[in-house]
Amino acid sequence: MSFDRETPVLQLAIPPRQRYRPVLLPVWVHQVTAPTGYSRTLDVFQTVVLRLCAAGVRDVGDLSRLIGLDTALCRTVIARLVEGQLMAPGLQPTEAGRRTVAEGEVAETEPQLVRVFQDPATGVLLPRILVADPVRADLRKHRGRWATIQFGTAGASREVGALTLRADGSSMRPSERDVLEACRSHDLAARGMRGTSRDPVDPVGSTRRIAFHGTANPAYVVCYVVEGDDGSGRMWTVEDPFAAGEGRAFADLLAGRAVADEKLGELIDDMLGKGRRDRSTAARKVDRELAEDARADVVRTLGEEVRNHPEVLTHLADIELALLKDTARERENAVRDAIRVFECILPELNERFPARIPPSSEPGVRERAFVLTAQRLGAASVPPEMRKYCTRPAGGLAGDVIRAVWAAGQNVQHPFAAFLRERPTLLDDLDRSRTLRNNATHGATGAPAPDELEHIRTLAYDAARHLLDLSGGRTTTTTSKRVD
């Protein structure tokens, strides 16, 4: 199956009230049985709506008047409750919903059938899922890359022209980790939390399995590009088409596409107006030049061999570019890219040097053995997070590091052994970087300080040099420059 004029268009949220331009984002839709995150306390709006419906309110207008919320927002809250199987159509609470009203929080749910959405160009899963059946937009006509869709019905209906984005790339089955992370990201956005700083147990490392049903189907999702700076430095952003949270992830996705898609760039420029359009064009030109310089800096530092590892080269160049621009958003991105360097290198390294986990199942035995192994390799200390998971390494960065330590303790030729000897604080540095990454991604804790970022930058370079056996020289200190 491929994207064509018969591909369905999904309108998952109503158009925003401010000035907007609709675009049709191509996605592969996978149907998956997976655990979702509706097992935590509801937010205040969901709680009030669920209790009023349990008390007998059956009209959205009555709900809106009783709690003083806009009708559209009430419908969004109801949609989230339906997705969580706490409410049935007709504003009827389900059995699980009635238990939630009585107990104050949502009971643990079994894995259920969800839809996850994959970007065809990159293979990356969108940080959103859908439990309820998707709402299909009324597609009127196609003309080249432009489609006419109808919003609303009866007297409130109107036809709107939307740009169809190109659908390059074939369908790829995502990993279990990516599916679980999409479920978690959607749940956090739906609850308005953008993550937590207390670092809860990561469901990505869960042993619960997922199951795919059939092959992926093509679809278009209506996205709404609107004026507004979301902290990225752009003069535009995207409303979350799933009505679950902020749309910064979708804005980042479209920004990456706009570089190579002239029509998308023209659509955004037209919305911003001539003055802003000129500044945006100049800014994109500067960004391209800075990106080329950043890649050249990485090659000069690590040698030409780093070109054999394009993903690592890209992430290191992004770190250089982020530190050069020195905005809060870019500093957050630098932390993410530093962690991605390890996420690119460690899985392949663990395949080359498989770890043999000690067989003892006695409580505390594996933990003590792991701590002794890390200390013998030169580690100054072992963070509590690694102690907690070392008996049964889960997925993600922590699990990959734990496996690498076990393997290095069993093989003196393991690259991680030399890395740890030279950098005794490596495990603590990684744990701190992971925490900063989580806060930058999900929490409103502010961007990391410049000295911490320089420390993380050095860590990423050291990882590339030691774990990829690159012959480049030592990392040089970043010159403090800023791009306005």
MOKAFEN-V534469 format. One record per helix or strand of 2 or more residues. SS is the DSSP state (a for helix, b for strand). FROM is the first residue (numbers start at 1). TO is the last residue. Records with the same first field share a line. If there is no record, write none. Layout:
# MOKAFEN-V534469
SS=FROM-TO / FROM-TO
This chain:
# MOKAFEN-V534469
b=9-10 / 20-34 / 87-88 / 92-93 / 112-119 / 125-130 / 138-143 / 146-151 / 158-164 / 211-212 / 217-227 / 236-239
a=44-54 / 60-67 / 71-83 / 95-103 / 154-156 / 176-190 / 203-205 / 248-258 / 262-272 / 274-302 / 304-308 / 310-325 / 328-352 / 365-377 / 384-389 / 396-410 / 415-422 / 426-442 / 450-467
